[in-house]
């Protein structure tokens, strides 16, 4: 697979799925009734992640979380 194809595959995957590496965000999503598809460990860092399918509900909750999170990126 060449670099362009790999980048395109990654972009397509990012549009379809969201990978959550934050335990705090995971807890927020869980409290709001969102269920993850699966969980795993990042191949290089071994950090735990939760995989979600991207949809309107997830996008809305992510926006809500970011508004209330003092550590969110500006």
C-alpha positions as CSV (number, residue, x, y, z in Angstrom):
1,X,0.0,0.0,0.0
2,X,1.5,3.3,-1.0
3,X,1.5,6.4,1.3
4,X,-1.4,8.1,-0.5
5,X,-3.5,5.0,-0.3
6,X,-2.7,4.6,3.4
7,X,-3.6,8.2,4.1
8,X,-6.9,7.9,2.1
9,X,-7.8,4.7,4.0
10,X,-7.1,6.4,7.3
11,X,-9.2,9.4,6.3
12,X,-12.1,7.2,5.3
13,X,-11.8,5.2,8.6
14,X,-11.8,8.5,10.6
15,X,-15.0,9.6,8.8
16,X,-16.8,6.3,9.8
17,X,-15.3,5.7,13.2
18,X,-14.2,7.7,16.3
19,X,-11.5,6.3,18.5
20,X,-11.7,7.6,22.1
21,X,-8.5,7.5,24.1
22,X,-9.8,9.6,27.1
23,X,-11.2,7.7,30.0
24,X,-13.1,10.9,31.0
25,X,-14.7,11.2,27.6
26,X,-15.5,7.5,27.6
27,X,-17.3,8.0,31.0
28,X,-19.2,11.0,29.6
29,X,-20.3,9.1,26.5
30,X,-21.3,6.1,28.7
31,X,-23.3,8.4,31.1
32,X,-25.2,9.7,28.0
33,X,-26.1,6.2,26.9
34,X,-23.7,5.8,24.0
35,X,-22.2,2.3,23.5
36,X,-18.9,1.6,21.9
37,X,-18.4,-1.0,19.2
38,X,-15.2,-2.5,20.6
39,X,-12.3,-1.6,22.8
40,X,-8.6,-2.4,22.3
41,X,-5.0,-1.2,22.7
42,X,-3.2,1.1,20.4
43,X,-0.6,-0.9,18.5
44,X,2.4,1.3,19.4
45,X,1.5,3.1,22.7
46,X,-0.6,0.4,24.2
47,X,-3.1,3.0,25.3
48,X,-6.7,1.7,25.7
49,X,-9.2,3.0,23.3
50,X,-13.0,2.7,22.7
51,X,-14.3,2.6,19.1
52,X,-17.6,4.3,18.2
53,X,-19.4,4.6,14.9
54,X,-19.7,8.3,13.9
55,X,-23.2,9.6,13.7
56,X,-25.2,12.8,14.6
57,X,-25.6,11.7,18.2
58,X,-21.9,11.1,18.8
59,X,-21.0,14.3,17.0
60,X,-23.4,16.2,19.3
61,X,-22.1,14.6,22.4
62,X,-18.5,15.4,21.4
63,X,-19.4,19.0,20.8
64,X,-21.1,19.2,24.2
65,X,-18.2,17.5,26.0
66,X,-15.7,19.9,24.3
67,X,-17.7,23.0,25.4
68,X,-17.7,21.8,29.1
69,X,-14.1,20.6,29.1
70,X,-11.6,23.1,30.4
71,X,-8.8,21.0,28.9
72,X,-10.2,20.9,25.4
73,X,-8.0,22.2,22.6
74,X,-8.6,25.7,21.5
